[in-house]
Amino acid sequence: MDERANDDDASERDFDVDADVAERIDGDAYCETLGIDLAVLEPGHAVTELVVTEDLLNFHGTPHGGAVYSVADAAFAAASNSRGDPAVALETNMSYLDAVDVGDTLTATAEETHVSGRTAEYEVVVTADDERVATFRGRVYRIDA
């Protein structure tokens, strides 16, 4: 039987994958540094969140594109590694659609859209207040597939 992880102490978190996999993904040091939280982790699916702070703004006073990219990339990485087999990015593309304000929460939802042999494809929709602000697409190489 698969050992599953569910964090009962943190509301809104749903980890429906192997406990060791969830712990490894949830312990990402880069995400911790930026303040990116892993909210949902299921096979081929992940949701990450980032509250926009003053520290994440660029010289225009809007969230730095790298911060928006990072919350999407974190969801992409989590979803593509959610089954426990290592997957590394082959290519990614980000479309920025709208800016958000300090205090807004960016939510990145990654969905597996195609798997074929050693590669897989994911779409990540980034929203704030249920409005799409960015779209990320990525493809991974599945090392042990």
Solvent accessible surface area in square Angstrom, and as a share of the most:
residue,aa,sasa,rsa
1,M,243,1.09
2,D,75,0.39
3,E,118,0.53
4,R,116,0.42
5,A,20,0.16
6,N,93,0.48
7,D,46,0.24
8,D,134,0.69
9,D,144,0.74
10,A,32,0.24
11,S,95,0.61
12,E,143,0.64
13,R,59,0.21
14,D,58,0.30
15,F,8,0.03
16,D,61,0.31
17,V,2,0.01
18,D,46,0.24
19,A,22,0.17
20,D,103,0.53
21,V,14,0.08
22,A,2,0.02
23,E,127,0.57
24,R,134,0.49
25,I,28,0.14
26,D,56,0.29
27,G,51,0.49
28,D,61,0.32
29,A,74,0.58
30,Y,129,0.49
31,C,20,0.12
32,E,135,0.61
33,T,113,0.66
34,L,45,0.22
35,G,39,0.38
36,I,11,0.06
37,D,83,0.43
38,L,12,0.06
39,A,7,0.05
40,V,29,0.17
41,L,0,0.00
42,E,53,0.24
43,P,64,0.40
44,G,4,0.04
45,H,33,0.15
46,A,0,0.00
47,V,18,0.11
48,T,3,0.02
49,E,56,0.25
50,L,3,0.01
51,V,79,0.45
52,V,2,0.01
53,T,60,0.35
54,E,122,0.55
55,D,133,0.69
56,L,21,0.11
57,L,45,0.22
58,N,39,0.20
59,F,186,0.78
60,H,136,0.61
61,G,45,0.44
62,T,45,0.26
63,P,12,0.08
64,H,100,0.44
65,G,28,0.27
66,G,33,0.31
67,A,7,0.05
68,V,13,0.08
69,Y,69,0.26
70,S,10,0.06
71,V,0,0.00
72,A,0,0.00
73,D,47,0.24
74,A,14,0.11
75,A,0,0.00
76,F,4,0.02
77,A,46,0.36
78,A,1,0.00
79,A,0,0.00
80,S,11,0.07
81,N,20,0.10
82,S,2,0.01
83,R,127,0.46
84,G,27,0.26
85,D,69,0.36
86,P,50,0.32
87,A,10,0.08
88,V,76,0.44
89,A,62,0.48
90,L,87,0.43
91,E,98,0.44
92,T,51,0.29
93,N,78,0.40
94,M,31,0.14
95,S,39,0.25
96,Y,115,0.44
97,L,100,0.50
98,D,101,0.52
99,A,62,0.48
100,V,15,0.09
101,D,101,0.53
102,V,67,0.39
103,G,51,0.49
104,D,35,0.18
105,T,57,0.33
106,L,1,0.00
107,T,35,0.20
108,A,0,0.00
109,T,43,0.25
110,A,0,0.00
111,E,79,0.35
112,E,45,0.20
113,T,74,0.43
114,H,102,0.46
115,V,64,0.37
116,S,65,0.42
117,G,56,0.54
118,R,103,0.38
119,T,37,0.22
120,A,3,0.02
121,E,75,0.34
122,Y,3,0.01
123,E,63,0.28
124,V,0,0.00
125,V,32,0.18
126,V,0,0.00
127,T,32,0.19
128,A,7,0.06
129,D,119,0.62
130,D,137,0.71
131,E,119,0.53
132,R,114,0.42
133,V,9,0.05
134,A,0,0.00
135,T,11,0.06
136,F,0,0.00
137,R,97,0.35
138,G,4,0.04
139,R,88,0.32
140,V,1,0.01
141,Y,78,0.30
142,R,52,0.19
143,I,74,0.38
144,D,94,0.49
145,A,57,0.44
